């Protein structure tokens, strides 16, 4: 917390990173973001120090988080607290910040397509989205803090509500939707340093957590496993990060008496876009969710994937499927150092092309049905096919490759799978080639980006411009990996 709010107060840009990144992924973000100071935990200090030395960040610009009796080994990195001791607080001055122009967060996301890009969110944009979500879901802030009594929900204990942050802090869902929204509402947040399902359940029981946010795989484990902990204090929970069947909401209520609602959002929109009021959480579970206040939307006709050119500007009739465009004070201002990607995603008059496909019903509720973009959502994490394809293309056996998401019913998530044209053709394929390629990639990326399946093809379907026909590939993946779902 001191690092997050301290950075924002002096006008510095806060850019969280995945602690499970490989050295190459870590170096990539540090260099792209032009990082000046790195704050790391003692458990990752050695790797961070090594990467920083390689890319030219001096050790004096690395600070260590952790208990005073915990060591970073032989890295020689100083504690962040030493910075406080060495600073003359009498000379400290809060920087004059332009809230609508200055970037507060640089969140690395795969965006609406392609490899990871820095999403620039201003101070005004972040606070706007927090207030939009509180107004849309909670009805507004209370002077005394917390949520108070909400109809159709169990009452909070006398001590008040308490939230638990167990989803990744470096993800916009964990940082703004969970952490900052609850803090703004005056609700204390218990923070888990890393996720462990048993510890999560135990923490809910011990801390008497009343607000729990999850990703679908966490909810699925609650339903499938025998949980020896008392979770009855949770009076509201939310599932985000990936699409979730409404049957999971009902199962959580039936088994634990846990009201649960869903929502839709994306990093470029500051996180939250849609969500029911809490008191309305179980109203027509099969329907979509209303947009938060001060969010404009339009649904445009889909581009035929086989044809080149820009997407149509034609709005579809209500109830018909198209691509969602948004305009809101909470939107990002662009991708850091990537004007071309910004132009492709953000129109001159402020509309964000989400890349998500769905429809809006006669009550203004959004239902997402597919993606025009290519991102794979694996357990709430974003996996960019282009990144994996770029790596796989360097493998000695790979001539051409396409990576898509295949749905796994077992974990209620998409998983990354690959279709590969082997050098030498199908006749050159040997037993174990698929496993060898998958293991090779797994050694070069964070765990959630590793392939869960691989199929060799004669050729990758492409249009006349050379663009991979993703929808055809997805249809092939659905058919090819349907019988292997238990293995995905």
C-alpha positions as CSV (number, residue, x, y, z in Angstrom):
1,X,0.0,0.0,0.0
2,X,2.7,2.6,0.8
3,X,4.4,1.9,-2.5
4,X,1.1,2.2,-4.5
5,X,-0.2,5.3,-2.9
6,X,3.2,6.9,-2.4
7,X,4.0,6.6,-6.1
8,X,0.6,8.1,-7.1
9,X,1.0,11.0,-4.6
10,X,4.3,12.1,-6.2
11,X,3.1,11.8,-9.8
12,X,5.1,8.6,-10.5
13,X,3.5,5.9,-12.6
14,X,2.7,2.6,-10.9
15,X,3.2,-0.5,-13.1
16,X,2.6,-3.8,-11.3
17,X,4.2,-7.0,-12.6
18,X,3.5,-10.7,-12.4
19,X,6.0,-12.2,-9.9
20,X,5.9,-15.5,-11.8
21,X,7.3,-14.0,-15.0
22,X,10.3,-15.6,-16.6
23,X,13.5,-13.4,-16.7
24,X,12.7,-12.7,-20.4
25,X,9.2,-11.6,-19.7
26,X,10.3,-9.5,-16.7
27,X,13.0,-7.8,-18.8
28,X,10.5,-7.1,-21.6
29,X,8.1,-5.1,-19.3
30,X,10.9,-3.3,-17.5
31,X,12.4,-2.1,-20.7
32,X,9.2,-1.2,-22.5
33,X,7.9,0.7,-19.5
34,X,11.2,2.5,-19.1
35,X,11.2,1.7,-15.4
36,X,13.3,3.9,-13.1
37,X,12.7,2.2,-9.8
38,X,11.8,-1.5,-9.1
39,X,10.2,-2.6,-5.8
40,X,10.3,-6.4,-5.3
41,X,9.7,-9.0,-2.7
42,X,12.5,-10.9,-1.1
43,X,11.3,-14.1,-2.7
44,X,12.0,-12.8,-6.2
45,X,14.9,-10.4,-5.4
46,X,17.7,-12.5,-6.8
47,X,16.1,-12.9,-10.3
48,X,15.0,-9.2,-10.3
49,X,18.6,-8.1,-9.5
50,X,20.0,-10.3,-12.2
51,X,17.6,-9.0,-14.8
52,X,18.0,-5.3,-13.8
53,X,21.8,-5.7,-14.0
54,X,21.4,-7.1,-17.6
55,X,19.2,-4.2,-18.8
56,X,21.0,-1.4,-17.0
57,X,18.9,-0.6,-13.9
58,X,21.3,0.1,-11.1
59,X,21.0,-1.9,-7.8
60,X,20.5,1.4,-6.0
61,X,17.2,1.7,-7.8
62,X,15.9,-1.6,-6.5
63,X,14.0,-1.7,-3.2
64,X,13.0,-4.7,-1.2
65,X,9.7,-5.6,0.4
66,X,9.3,-8.1,3.2
67,X,9.8,-8.4,7.0
68,X,12.9,-6.8,8.5
69,X,14.3,-10.3,9.5
70,X,13.9,-11.6,6.0
71,X,16.9,-11.5,3.7
72,X,17.3,-11.1,0.0
73,X,20.4,-13.4,0.1
74,X,23.6,-11.9,-1.4
75,X,21.8,-9.5,-3.7
76,X,22.6,-6.5,-1.4
77,X,19.3,-4.8,-2.1
78,X,18.2,-2.3,0.5
79,X,14.8,-2.3,2.2
80,X,12.2,0.2,1.0
81,X,12.0,1.4,4.6
82,X,15.6,2.7,4.3
83,X,14.3,5.1,1.7
84,X,11.9,6.6,4.3
85,X,14.7,6.9,6.8
86,X,17.1,8.6,4.3
87,X,14.5,11.1,3.1
88,X,14.2,14.6,4.6
89,X,10.5,14.7,5.0
90,X,10.6,18.5,5.7
91,X,11.6,19.0,2.0
92,X,8.9,16.7,0.6
93,X,6.4,18.4,-1.7
94,X,3.4,16.8,-3.3
95,X,3.6,17.2,-7.1
96,X,1.0,19.2,-8.9
97,X,-0.8,16.4,-10.9
98,X,-3.1,16.9,-13.9
99,X,-5.6,14.2,-13.0
100,X,-7.1,14.0,-16.5
101,X,-3.8,13.8,-18.3
102,X,-1.2,12.3,-16.1
103,X,-1.0,8.5,-16.0
104,X,-1.5,6.8,-12.7
105,X,-1.3,3.1,-13.7
106,X,0.6,1.5,-16.5
107,X,-1.1,-1.9,-16.7
108,X,0.3,-4.5,-19.0
109,X,-2.4,-6.2,-20.9
110,X,-2.6,-8.0,-24.2
111,X,-5.2,-5.4,-25.1
112,X,-7.8,-6.1,-27.7
113,X,-5.3,-8.2,-29.7
114,X,-1.6,-9.0,-29.9
115,X,1.3,-9.1,-27.5
116,X,1.3,-7.3,-24.1
117,X,1.0,-3.5,-24.2
118,X,1.1,-0.8,-21.5
119,X,-2.4,0.4,-20.9
120,X,-2.3,4.0,-19.6
121,X,-4.9,4.8,-17.0
122,X,-5.1,8.4,-15.6
123,X,-5.9,9.4,-12.0
124,X,-9.3,10.7,-13.2
125,X,-10.0,7.6,-15.2
126,X,-9.3,5.2,-12.3
127,X,-11.4,7.2,-9.8
128,X,-14.2,7.6,-12.4
129,X,-14.4,3.8,-12.9
130,X,-14.3,3.2,-9.1
131,X,-17.3,5.5,-8.6
132,X,-19.1,4.0,-11.6
133,X,-18.9,0.6,-10.1
134,X,-19.9,1.7,-6.6
135,X,-22.9,3.6,-8.1
136,X,-23.8,0.8,-10.4
137,X,-23.5,-2.2,-8.0
138,X,-23.7,-0.7,-4.5
139,X,-25.9,2.4,-5.1
140,X,-23.3,4.9,-3.8
141,X,-20.9,5.6,-1.0
142,X,-22.1,5.8,2.7
143,X,-20.6,8.4,5.0
144,X,-20.0,5.8,7.7
145,X,-18.3,3.5,5.2
146,X,-19.1,-0.1,4.2
147,X,-22.3,-1.3,2.5
148,X,-24.6,-1.5,5.4
149,X,-27.9,-3.3,5.1
150,X,-28.7,-4.5,1.5
151,X,-32.0,-6.1,0.7
152,X,-31.8,-9.7,-0.7
153,X,-28.5,-10.1,1.1
154,X,-27.6,-11.4,4.6
155,X,-26.8,-8.6,7.1
156,X,-23.2,-7.7,7.8
157,X,-21.8,-8.4,11.3
158,X,-21.7,-5.6,13.9
159,X,-18.0,-5.2,13.1
160,X,-18.9,-4.4,9.5
161,X,-17.8,-5.8,6.1
162,X,-14.4,-7.2,5.4
163,X,-13.1,-8.1,1.9
164,X,-10.4,-10.5,0.8
165,X,-8.0,-9.9,-2.0
166,X,-6.9,-13.3,-3.3
167,X,-6.9,-12.7,-7.1
168,X,-3.7,-11.3,-8.7
169,X,-2.7,-7.8,-7.6
170,X,-1.0,-7.1,-10.9
171,X,-4.3,-7.7,-12.8
172,X,-6.8,-4.8,-13.1
173,X,-9.5,-7.0,-11.6
174,X,-7.5,-7.4,-8.3
175,X,-6.0,-3.9,-8.2
176,X,-9.0,-1.7,-8.9
177,X,-12.2,-3.8,-8.8
178,X,-11.2,-5.6,-5.5
179,X,-8.6,-3.5,-3.7
180,X,-9.3,0.1,-4.5
181,X,-13.1,-0.1,-4.7
182,X,-13.4,-1.6,-1.2
183,X,-10.9,0.8,0.3
184,X,-12.8,3.8,-1.3
185,X,-16.0,2.4,0.3
186,X,-14.3,2.3,3.7
187,X,-14.1,-1.5,3.8
188,X,-10.9,-3.1,5.2
189,X,-9.2,-5.5,2.8
190,X,-7.2,-8.6,3.9
191,X,-4.5,-9.2,1.3
192,X,-3.1,-12.7,0.5
193,X,0.6,-12.5,-0.7
194,X,-0.1,-15.4,-3.1
195,X,-3.1,-17.6,-3.8
196,X,-3.5,-21.0,-2.2
197,X,-7.0,-22.5,-2.2
198,X,-6.8,-24.0,1.3
199,X,-5.3,-20.8,2.8
200,X,-8.0,-18.8,1.0
201,X,-10.8,-20.9,2.6
202,X,-9.1,-20.8,6.0
203,X,-8.7,-17.0,5.8
204,X,-12.4,-16.6,5.0
205,X,-13.2,-18.5,8.2
206,X,-10.6,-17.0,10.4
207,X,-11.1,-13.3,9.3
208,X,-14.9,-13.7,9.0
209,X,-14.7,-12.3,5.4
210,X,-18.0,-10.9,4.1
211,X,-16.9,-9.9,0.6
212,X,-15.1,-12.4,-1.6
213,X,-14.0,-11.9,-5.3
214,X,-13.1,-14.9,-7.4
215,X,-12.1,-16.2,-10.8
216,X,-14.2,-19.1,-12.2
217,X,-11.7,-21.8,-11.2
218,X,-11.9,-20.8,-7.5
219,X,-15.7,-21.0,-7.6
220,X,-15.6,-24.4,-9.4
221,X,-13.4,-25.8,-6.6
222,X,-15.8,-24.6,-4.0
223,X,-18.6,-26.5,-5.8
224,X,-16.6,-29.7,-6.5
225,X,-14.6,-30.2,-3.3
226,X,-15.6,-30.9,0.3
227,X,-14.6,-27.7,2.1
228,X,-13.9,-28.3,5.8
229,X,-14.1,-24.6,6.6
230,X,-17.0,-22.3,7.6
231,X,-17.6,-19.9,4.7
232,X,-21.0,-18.7,6.0
233,X,-19.8,-15.1,6.7
234,X,-19.5,-14.4,3.0
235,X,-22.7,-12.4,2.2
236,X,-21.6,-11.3,-1.3
237,X,-19.2,-12.7,-3.8
238,X,-18.3,-11.8,-7.4
239,X,-16.7,-13.8,-10.2
240,X,-14.7,-12.0,-12.8
241,X,-11.7,-12.4,-15.1
242,X,-13.5,-14.8,-17.6
243,X,-16.9,-15.9,-18.7
244,X,-18.8,-17.9,-16.1
245,X,-21.9,-20.1,-16.6
246,X,-24.9,-18.9,-14.4
247,X,-25.2,-22.5,-13.1
248,X,-22.1,-21.8,-10.9
249,X,-23.9,-18.9,-9.3
250,X,-26.9,-21.1,-8.4
251,X,-24.6,-23.9,-7.1
252,X,-22.8,-21.5,-4.8
253,X,-26.1,-20.3,-3.3
254,X,-27.4,-23.8,-3.0
255,X,-24.4,-25.2,-1.2
256,X,-23.1,-22.3,0.8
257,X,-25.9,-19.7,0.8
258,X,-23.4,-17.4,-1.0
259,X,-25.0,-14.7,-3.2
260,X,-22.8,-14.4,-6.3
261,X,-22.9,-12.1,-9.2
262,X,-21.0,-11.8,-12.5
263,X,-19.8,-8.8,-14.5
264,X,-17.9,-7.7,-17.5
265,X,-14.9,-5.5,-17.9
266,X,-11.5,-5.0,-19.5
267,X,-8.3,-3.2,-18.6
268,X,-8.8,-0.5,-21.3
269,X,-12.1,0.5,-19.6
270,X,-10.5,0.8,-16.2
271,X,-11.9,-2.6,-15.3
272,X,-15.7,-2.5,-14.6
273,X,-18.2,-2.0,-17.4
274,X,-21.3,-4.0,-16.4
275,X,-22.8,-5.5,-13.3
276,X,-26.1,-5.9,-11.5
277,X,-27.0,-4.1,-8.3
278,X,-26.2,-6.4,-5.3
279,X,-29.8,-6.6,-4.3
280,X,-30.7,-7.7,-7.8
281,X,-27.9,-10.4,-8.0
282,X,-30.3,-13.3,-8.6
283,X,-32.8,-11.6,-10.9
284,X,-32.8,-13.7,-14.1
285,X,-29.4,-15.4,-13.9
286,X,-29.5,-16.3,-17.5
287,X,-29.8,-12.7,-18.6
288,X,-26.9,-10.2,-19.2
289,X,-25.9,-7.3,-16.9
290,X,-26.7,-3.6,-17.2
291,X,-23.9,-1.1,-17.9
292,X,-22.6,1.1,-15.1
293,X,-23.6,4.8,-15.0
294,X,-21.9,7.2,-17.4
295,X,-20.9,4.5,-19.9
296,X,-22.1,4.9,-23.5
297,X,-22.2,1.8,-25.7
298,X,-23.0,0.8,-29.3
299,X,-23.0,-2.5,-31.1
300,X,-21.5,-2.5,-34.6
301,X,-21.9,-5.0,-37.3
302,X,-19.2,-7.7,-37.4
303,X,-16.5,-7.7,-40.0
304,X,-16.4,-10.7,-42.3
305,X,-13.2,-12.4,-41.3
306,X,-12.4,-13.5,-44.8
307,X,-12.4,-9.8,-46.1
308,X,-9.8,-7.1,-45.5
309,X,-10.6,-3.6,-44.3
310,X,-12.1,-1.9,-41.3
311,X,-15.0,-3.1,-39.3
312,X,-18.4,-1.7,-40.4
313,X,-19.7,1.5,-38.8
314,X,-23.3,0.1,-39.0
315,X,-25.1,-0.3,-35.7
316,X,-27.1,-3.5,-35.4
317,X,-30.7,-3.6,-34.2
318,X,-31.4,-4.2,-30.6
319,X,-30.9,-7.9,-29.7
320,X,-28.7,-8.7,-32.6
321,X,-25.1,-9.7,-32.3
322,X,-22.2,-7.4,-33.0
323,X,-19.0,-5.9,-31.6
324,X,-19.2,-3.8,-28.5
325,X,-17.8,-0.2,-28.5
326,X,-17.6,1.9,-25.3
327,X,-17.2,5.5,-24.3
328,X,-16.6,6.5,-20.7
329,X,-14.6,8.8,-18.4
330,X,-12.9,5.7,-17.1
331,X,-11.3,4.6,-20.4
332,X,-7.6,4.4,-21.0
333,X,-5.8,7.2,-22.9
334,X,-3.8,4.9,-25.1
335,X,-1.1,2.2,-25.3
336,X,2.3,3.3,-24.0
337,X,4.7,3.9,-26.9
338,X,2.3,2.2,-29.4
339,X,0.3,4.8,-31.4
340,X,-0.6,2.3,-34.1
341,X,-2.3,-0.1,-31.6
342,X,-4.0,3.0,-29.9
343,X,-5.4,4.1,-33.3
344,X,-6.7,0.6,-33.9
345,X,-8.5,0.4,-30.5
346,X,-9.5,4.0,-29.7
347,X,-11.3,6.2,-32.2
348,X,-10.7,9.9,-32.5
349,X,-14.0,10.7,-30.9
350,X,-13.3,8.5,-27.9
351,X,-14.9,5.1,-28.6
352,X,-13.1,2.0,-27.4
353,X,-13.3,-1.0,-29.7
354,X,-13.5,-3.8,-27.2
355,X,-13.1,-6.7,-29.6
356,X,-15.9,-8.5,-27.7
357,X,-19.0,-9.8,-29.4
358,X,-22.5,-10.0,-28.0
359,X,-25.8,-8.3,-27.8
360,X,-27.9,-5.9,-25.7
361,X,-31.5,-6.9,-24.8
362,X,-34.5,-4.7,-24.5
363,X,-33.6,-3.8,-20.9
364,X,-30.1,-2.6,-21.8
365,X,-28.3,-5.7,-20.5
366,X,-25.1,-6.8,-22.2
367,X,-24.5,-10.5,-22.9
368,X,-21.1,-11.5,-24.3
369,X,-21.2,-14.4,-26.7
370,X,-17.7,-14.5,-28.4
371,X,-14.6,-12.5,-29.1
372,X,-13.7,-10.7,-32.3
373,X,-10.3,-10.3,-30.7
374,X,-7.9,-13.2,-30.4
375,X,-7.1,-13.2,-26.7
376,X,-7.4,-16.4,-24.7
377,X,-8.7,-16.0,-21.2
378,X,-7.1,-18.8,-19.1
379,X,-8.4,-18.8,-15.5
380,X,-8.7,-15.0,-15.6
381,X,-5.3,-14.5,-17.2
382,X,-4.9,-13.1,-20.7
383,X,-2.8,-15.1,-23.1
384,X,-1.9,-13.5,-26.4
385,X,-1.8,-16.0,-29.3
386,X,0.6,-13.7,-31.2
387,X,3.2,-13.9,-28.4
388,X,3.1,-17.7,-28.3
389,X,3.1,-18.0,-32.1
390,X,6.2,-15.8,-32.2
391,X,8.1,-18.0,-29.9
392,X,6.9,-21.3,-31.5
393,X,7.9,-20.0,-34.9
394,X,11.5,-20.1,-33.7
395,X,11.4,-23.8,-32.9
396,X,13.4,-26.0,-35.2
397,X,10.4,-28.2,-36.0
398,X,7.8,-25.5,-36.7
399,X,7.1,-24.1,-40.1
400,X,3.8,-22.4,-39.4
401,X,1.6,-22.2,-36.3
402,X,-1.7,-20.9,-34.9
403,X,-2.6,-20.6,-31.3
404,X,-6.2,-20.4,-30.1
405,X,-8.3,-21.1,-27.0
406,X,-10.1,-24.4,-26.5
407,X,-12.9,-24.6,-23.9
408,X,-12.2,-27.0,-21.0
409,X,-15.4,-27.9,-19.2
410,X,-13.4,-29.4,-16.4
411,X,-11.8,-26.1,-15.3
412,X,-14.5,-23.8,-16.8
413,X,-11.9,-21.9,-18.8
414,X,-10.3,-21.5,-22.1
415,X,-6.9,-23.1,-22.5
416,X,-4.2,-22.3,-25.1
417,X,-3.8,-25.0,-27.8
418,X,-1.7,-24.9,-30.9
419,X,-2.0,-26.1,-34.5
420,X,1.4,-26.6,-36.1
421,X,2.7,-27.2,-39.6
422,X,5.8,-29.3,-39.1
423,X,8.8,-28.7,-41.2
424,X,8.9,-31.5,-43.7
425,X,5.1,-31.9,-43.6
426,X,2.9,-34.4,-41.8
427,X,5.1,-37.2,-43.1
428,X,7.9,-35.9,-41.0
429,X,6.0,-36.0,-37.7
430,X,7.5,-38.4,-35.2
431,X,5.9,-39.8,-31.9
432,X,6.6,-37.3,-29.1
433,X,7.1,-34.3,-31.4
434,X,4.0,-32.6,-29.9
435,X,5.2,-33.1,-26.3
436,X,8.7,-31.9,-27.2
437,X,7.4,-28.6,-28.6
438,X,5.0,-28.1,-25.7
439,X,7.7,-28.7,-23.2
440,X,10.1,-26.4,-25.1
441,X,7.6,-23.5,-24.9
442,X,6.7,-24.2,-21.2
443,X,10.4,-23.6,-20.3
444,X,10.2,-20.1,-21.9
445,X,6.9,-18.6,-20.6
446,X,5.0,-18.2,-17.3
447,X,2.9,-21.4,-16.4
448,X,-0.5,-20.1,-17.5
449,X,0.8,-19.4,-21.0
450,X,1.9,-23.0,-21.6
451,X,0.1,-25.1,-24.2
452,X,-2.4,-27.6,-23.1
453,X,-2.7,-29.3,-26.4
454,X,-1.0,-29.5,-29.9
455,X,-2.2,-30.8,-33.2
456,X,-0.2,-31.1,-36.4
457,X,-1.8,-29.9,-39.7
458,X,-0.9,-29.9,-43.4
459,X,-1.4,-26.1,-43.5
460,X,-2.8,-23.2,-41.4
461,X,-6.0,-21.7,-43.0
462,X,-5.4,-18.1,-44.0
463,X,-7.1,-15.5,-46.1
464,X,-5.7,-13.8,-49.2
465,X,-3.8,-11.3,-47.1
466,X,-2.1,-14.0,-45.1
467,X,-4.3,-13.4,-42.0
468,X,-5.0,-16.5,-39.9
469,X,-8.7,-17.4,-40.0
470,X,-9.2,-17.7,-36.3
471,X,-12.8,-18.7,-36.4
472,X,-11.9,-21.7,-38.6
473,X,-9.1,-22.6,-36.2
474,X,-11.4,-22.2,-33.2
475,X,-13.9,-24.5,-34.8
476,X,-11.2,-27.1,-35.4
477,X,-10.0,-26.8,-31.8
478,X,-13.5,-27.3,-30.5
479,X,-13.8,-30.5,-32.6
480,X,-10.3,-31.8,-32.1
481,X,-9.9,-31.3,-28.4
482,X,-13.5,-32.1,-27.4
483,X,-12.5,-35.7,-26.6
484,X,-9.5,-34.6,-24.7
485,X,-11.2,-32.1,-22.3
486,X,-10.3,-34.1,-19.2
487,X,-6.6,-33.7,-20.2
488,X,-6.7,-30.0,-21.0
